[in-house]
Amino acid sequence: MSDLGTVFPPRDEWDVAAYDLDEVVAGYRDHRPDDPPPGPNHSPGYRWGWTNRRKDMTHQPDGFELVRDAYFQLSRLLQ
């Protein structure tokens, strides 16, 4: 898959692992509760970070639980 890390929403843990970490952190930090989700003018990593901050703040299921769990498992294996 030559498009790893270039699509949002992520298809699997490999997309998440390929996201630019600086962009993920920027999206996480920029989240504001009253803002609409960022659109395609933002990188997939930024959008993923923003989505994760929303999840952390609301504690509501968002459909990405399986992808997050798989990514955490992958991260542990790669340590």
Buried (B, 14 or more C-beta within 10 A) or exposed (E): EEEBBEEBBBEBBBBBBBBBEEBBEBBBEBBEEEEEEBEEEBBBBBBBBBBBBBBEEEEEEEEBEEBBEBBEEBEEEEE
